[in-house]
Amino acid sequence: MVRLTNGMGVQVEDTKIAVVMVGLPARGKSFIAQKAQRYLKWLSIEARTFNVGSYRREAAAQPTADFFDMENREGERMRRAAAEAAINDMITWFRESNGTVAILDATNSTKDRRKWVLDKCNKEGIAVLFVESKCDDEELIMANIRDVKTTSPDYVGLDPEESAQDFRNRIRHYEKVYRSIDEDGDEGHLTFLKIMDVGKQVIISRIQDYLQSRIVYYLMNLHIRPRSVWLSRHGESMFNLEGRIGGDTTLSPRGEQYARKLPDLVRESVGDDRPLTVWTSTLSRTIETARFLPAHYNQLQWKALDELDSGLCDGLTYQEIKDRYPEDFAARDEDKYNYRYRGGESYRDVVIRLEPIIMELERSEDILIVTHQAVLRCIYAYYMKKDQKESPWMNVPLHTLIKLTPRAYGTEEVRYEAKIPAVSTWRGKGSTAKHENPNGRESL
């Protein structure tokens, strides 16, 4: 049973869904699995990924391609044992942790293997949603191979070119037995999403409830082409100097320096020829910060990127909030993610309005977002899989450009500092009502 509540998305009662990946290696399955888990947890839906390869590595840490030859009986036995261990742990997780969505990350490349997984789940009352990623785009496959050989635990410390060749050989072994989901034949009864050539064609069959529909809608918006997203707060504002929150203030002189420096930071990270789209909020300080970026960058303003609405506290300092609304100040410290300002928003509310932004980010190529502290905390938490209790307390400094690049096994992060001084707008939990430096030093 799935029920809508508070506009957040879903409240789940007794729901158990196994999202079962299907497809050849280098088709983005692990990338999709990690993304799906990240998205669901970001929406407060308990989700976990069970990667069969991780279980297999416990028995065979760095096997060669011959291990995956279907004629290799010992390899087949060990691969089957890894799959059984993953599924058993998944079932235990559902039973003992009240899990909602498990993602089984494996090739599941034969009809027999898929039937076996389905039967195991059916016995436990777990609904199964198969997600198959098919791709014949050789350029994209090669990009995924390059990604795997540098990020996969199977090839740590090995020669990159030898790793790439071994991985190609592994794919050839799987190609001998791989059968796509047969929607017109004896697998027509399955619930599945089939994504062909990075979303050029999508087949959906027998989706059964709201949560499955939501997962499918998200996955339909994914593409597995390599790209990055760049994040920056606006330059230091006059309210920042005064320790005030919210408002629609302008940049300080140092914030103006950052606006002029930002194109250099972007050029250092992005390059001159790479196309980039810039998103800002509708507030003056973000638009001012982005105004010196190259004219050929398309710029869009999103109301959804406006700063967290602080309601009656808008324009106040934290000291003033503590003096006027001491109970509210304490309540926000106690549960910052769920606390809603009087007449304003909570971090949870911000996540709700950011969901269309996340969908658009997943559909898009390279994006630079210039926005505000609370909004960037929520976006950063999505990419870096940060816990909701932790995310509202993260330090996102002024005058810093953050580059995030999603990979199959996580998200890479690079930070570019403008080296232009700015006040710290970070305040620690249970601390004084003033902004502090997160490193314990006095603010600049």
Helices and strands as residue ranges (DSSP letters): E 2-3, E 11-12, E 17-22, H 29-42, E 47-51, H 52-59, G 65-68, H 73-97, E 101-105, H 111-123, E 127-134, H 138-151, G 153-155, H 160-175, E 192-196, E 201-205, H 210-221, E 229-233, H 238-242, H 253-270, E 277-280, H 284-290, E 298-301, G 303-305, G 311-313, H 318-324, H 326-334, H 347-363, E 367-371, H 373-384, G 391-393, E 400-407, E 410-417
